[in-house]
Amino acid sequence: MPIPGSPHNTLSLIHIKDCAAAIVRCLKGDYPSGAAFFVDDGKTHTIQQLIAPMAKAFGKEPKIIYLPSWVFRPLASAAYWVCTAFRKEAVITPSKIKELLCPHWVCESQKTQEILQWKPQIALEEGIGETARWYKQKGWI
């Protein structure tokens, strides 16, 4: 499994059920127009920390290859120009690669938790397991 960038890149995650519960709280409250509420599971995760629970949930032993970020930029540019030449929609573009390679995709939900009186309930490992089962039931994997 190729992983772009560093295994130490960080991201915030939240299970869809926890996200939906926060949205319901927002809809039921009276908040000023334009108010922003960040939601996460309360922790910052590294890419490295996701590998073991995902492998367990999917019953696979991954072979990890960390690819340096410089590998992706020329590939994205080439894919973009080939797709343009054949009048196809490019899925991987230089701007998407720039997003993908961002080292930190994190937010902090403490303020949201206080205002909405909401807390995420589903731990990372439990959420990954539930998500894997859902994908398998739907035949997506």
C-alpha positions in Angstrom: 0.0 0.0 0.0 1.7 3.2 -1.1 1.4 6.1 1.4 2.4 9.5 0.2 4.6 11.7 2.4 5.5 10.9 6.0 4.0 8.3 8.3 4.1 11.1 10.9 1.6 13.3 9.0 -1.3 14.0 11.3 -5.1 14.2 10.8 -8.3 14.6 12.7 -11.0 12.0 12.3 -14.5 11.4 13.4 -17.0 8.6 12.9 -20.0 9.5 10.8 -22.4 8.7 13.7 -20.6 11.2 15.9 -20.5 13.8 13.1 -24.2 13.3 12.6 -25.0 13.7 16.3 -23.0 17.0 16.3 -25.0 18.2 13.2 -28.3 17.4 14.9 -27.2 19.5 17.9 -26.3 22.4 15.6 -29.7 22.2 13.9 -31.6 22.1 17.2 -29.7 25.1 18.6 -30.0 28.8 17.9 -26.6 29.9 16.7 -25.6 33.0 14.7 -25.5 32.7 11.0 -22.0 31.7 9.9 -21.1 30.0 13.1 -18.5 27.3 12.5 -18.2 24.1 14.6 -15.2 21.8 14.2 -15.8 18.2 15.0 -13.2 15.4 15.6 -12.9 12.4 17.9 -10.8 14.5 20.4 -7.4 13.1 19.3 -4.8 13.8 16.6 -3.8 10.7 14.7 -0.7 9.9 12.6 -0.9 8.0 9.4 1.3 5.3 11.2 -1.4 4.9 14.0 -4.1 4.1 11.4 -2.3 1.2 9.8 -2.7 -1.5 12.6 -6.4 -0.9 13.3 -7.2 -0.8 9.5 -5.2 -4.0 8.9 -7.1 -5.7 11.8 -10.5 -4.5 10.6 -9.9 -5.7 7.0 -8.1 -8.9 8.0 -5.0 -8.0 5.9 -1.3 -7.6 6.6 -0.4 -4.5 4.7 2.9 -4.0 2.9 3.6 -0.4 3.4 5.7 1.7 1.0 6.2 5.3 2.0 6.7 7.4 -1.1 8.4 10.8 -0.9 6.1 13.6 -1.8 8.2 14.7 -4.8 7.2 11.4 -6.6 3.5 12.5 -6.8 3.8 16.0 -8.3 5.2 15.0 -11.7 2.8 12.0 -11.9 -0.2 14.3 -11.2 0.9 16.8 -13.8 1.4 14.0 -16.4 -2.0 12.5 -15.5 -3.7 15.9 -15.8 -2.2 16.6 -19.2 -3.0 13.2 -20.6 -6.6 13.5 -19.4 -6.9 17.0 -20.9 -5.6 15.7 -24.2 -8.2 13.0 -24.3 -10.9 15.3 -22.9 -11.4 13.3 -19.8 -11.9 14.4 -16.2 -8.7 14.2 -14.3 -9.1 12.6 -10.9 -5.6 13.3 -9.7 -4.5 16.9 -10.4 -1.6 19.0 -9.1 -4.0 20.8 -6.8 -5.3 17.5 -5.4 -1.8 16.3 -4.8 -1.0 19.5 -2.9 -4.0 18.8 -0.6 -3.1 15.1 -0.2 0.5 16.0 0.8 -0.5 18.5 3.4 1.4 17.3 6.5 -1.4 18.2 9.0 -5.1 18.0 8.5 -6.2 18.7 12.0 -8.9 20.6 13.9 -9.9 20.9 17.5 -13.4 20.4 18.8 -13.2 21.4 22.5 -15.1 24.6 21.9 -17.7 22.8 19.8 -18.1 20.2 22.6 -18.7 22.9 25.2 -21.1 25.0 23.1 -23.2 22.0 21.8 -22.8 20.0 25.0 -21.7 17.1 22.7 -18.9 14.6 22.9 -17.8 12.1 20.4 -18.6 8.5 21.5 -16.9 6.2 19.0 -13.2 5.4 19.5 -10.9 5.1 16.4 -10.5 1.3 16.5 -14.3 0.8 16.9 -15.1 3.2 14.2 -12.6 1.7 11.7 -14.0 -1.8 12.5 -17.6 -0.7 12.0 -16.7 1.1 8.8 -14.9 -2.0 7.4 -17.9 -4.2 8.1 -20.2 -1.7 6.4 -18.0 -1.6 3.3 -17.9 -5.4 3.2 -21.7 -5.6 3.6 -22.3 -3.2 0.7 -19.9 -5.2 -1.5 -17.5 -2.2 -1.9 -14.6 -4.4 -0.8 
